[in-house]
Amino acid sequence: MKDNKIFSKVLPLIFVLGVGMSFLSSCSSGGSSSIGSQTLRILNWEDYIYENDPLNGYDEADLTDQFIAYVKENYPQYQNVNVVYDTTDTNETMYNEIKTGKSQYDLICPSDYMIQKMLSADMLEKLDRSLIPNYENYASSHIKNILDSISAHNNVTDTDEYLKDYAVGYMWGTLGILFNPTYSKLNVSEEQIISDTQSWTVLWNKDYKGTISVKDSMRDTYAAGLMYTYDDELTALREEYLGGVIDETTYNAELTEIFNRCEKDQVNAVEKSLNELKKNIFGLEVDSGKEDIVTGKIGINLAWSGDAVYSMDQAEDEELVTTPHELCYAVPENGGNIWFDGWVMPKLSEDNPRSQAQYELAHIFLNFISDPANASQNMNYIGYTSFIAGDAILELVRDWYDYRTDLLWYDEENDDYFDNVYYVDPLTNEVVDADYPDVHFASESDSAYDNVELFGVYEGEEEVTIGTYNDRFILPDDIEEVDLTYFFAGTLDEYEDGVDTIFYSDCYLPYYNEDGSHNICVGRQFFTQYPNYETIVRCAVMEDYKENNQYILTMWENFKSDPLPTWAIILFVLEIVAIGGMSIFFIARRKISKKRRIKRKQN
């Protein structure tokens, strides 16, 4: 879910036409026995697919180039294939391009509500998921099931449809509150900020006046307004759930109903709330909020989870900011939004039908990017969270976030990792493989393991002593077990559900409430990318408002037509002058993954 300036690039890759290839009837010409040039046309968001960027550690070819090479090697009938890859700025722009027929694509990547809207208008072609086995085998079953169960009424055919027949999930995440708990412009303690951000009401709290930015996005800001307007009802609903009066299915269903209220009187109530909000915020933003909070222009930002992770990484990088600092992300206690971006195939006009070759190539592409190895590469570059699970994604998450990864066998002196780490168990005299995740963590009372040597192989050859068991393997008390079995279950080949899907983190949900209870809402990068199961339960899917969209549009026009208060405009100008030179730091938007990972562990 990203709004960016339109940027387009065409990747024509033409290979020598092979001999003896069969020619599909849909694109035959004069009885030829070989396939001519085939073009796969793709529309996506900017910075939303892996691209070659060697200066920042991304040495492989563009993923679209890798796809062409993959097709050439595995599908001899498509040796002369082209890929046209364009990008766009908003869901609405994408919709209008397809609706008007101005542009024609084989695959586009809209958000969940827009997929519903396009399905209602009979604009989508059914996919054949039997041709996408990687997605069926490796997409997170829990997240996939949520997307698949979203329905829409096709107004042309007068039938109820489900997204499972039309969409393949790409990235997913949540909408929440990104904030700086130590923001210097506030006379509020860190503990109070953390407490306040557990509720959507923080955006209306006058203690934070002038330090908040919200999305210049009708649906996202309206969603925040809904959660504020119906906060009392949401609180009562959550208490019923926690008290066992209703189960999680009923809870999520009723939460979803509140989250998608759009009748005229409900919209009017939210408009009043948003008019109050306008008096409290610094301003609206499209894409600048994730940098403004890093530079200190604002202290709180209504953010998508992927952008929140980006901001957190930037704020901790001493090469980008004068004073590195930690940002936090909250999914408020009373509920939030879980969103999806997915691939769909638009219908083409009758006078320019899609060939069977194009239909097949589109499915080959979807299967290719659903391979965990390719999805891992993609996710590493984009920074958002992939629908795909599997071994490669598990290893990437482990590499980024698990406390043990760098602590156990990262060699700081040589800026590299040891291979084949092991020790000799003093109780059994057996050699024990200490490579992750087969690590036995000692407790302070395991005195038998004191001073037992830990060995490792460096660069595949030299065996060296890394340290001793007792100072490398004791797990600190503040380490939290993070169970992501709900996400990875059923997708692993070499790893085991419920064992390897348990991660250890010192910054997942690191805060506690004043009464000593564990704060379940406020976390760091790991939580932001992979919220726990309990958080997913309290998140609702944003639906298409259908005919009631007219009320939302009118509300948004009214909201934006009333200008911000004068003090906010003056403050905005002064802030721009004060931090004019800061934007240069954000030219380098991408950092080598290992560097980012190591810095995260050291903080």
Salt bridges, closest charged atoms under 4 A:
ASP47 OD2 - ARG589 NH2 3.92
GLU51 OE2 - LYS9 NZ 3.34
ASP62 OD2 - LYS9 NZ 3.27
ASP106 OD1 - ARG41 NH2 3.22
ASP106 OD1 - ARG354 NE 2.81
ASP122 OD1 - LYS347 NZ 3.01
GLU136 OE2 - ARG129 NE 2.63
ASP148 OD2 - ARG129 NH2 2.92
ASP158 OD1 - HIS153 NE2 2.84
ASP160 OD1 - HIS153 ND1 2.75
ASP216 OD1 - LYS560 NZ 2.74
GLU233 OE2 - ARG261 NH2 2.64
GLU257 OE2 - ARG261 NE 3.09
GLU285 OE2 - LYS215 NZ 2.88
ASP287 OD1 - LYS290 NZ 2.55
GLU291 OE2 - ARG589 NH1 3.56
ASP292 OD1 - LYS297 NZ 3.37
ASP313 OD2 - ARG596 NH1 3.75
ASP313 OD1 - ARG600 NH2 2.61
GLU316 OE2 - ARG524 NH2 2.42
GLU318 OE2 - LYS599 NZ 2.72
GLU319 OE1 - LYS591 NZ 3.79
GLU319 OE2 - LYS595 NZ 2.92
GLU326 OE1 - ARG524 NE 3.72
ASP399 OD2 - ARG597 NH1 3.23
ASP402 OD1 - ARG404 NE 2.90
ASP562 OD2 - LYS278 NZ 3.83
GLU575 OE2 - LYS185 NZ 2.51
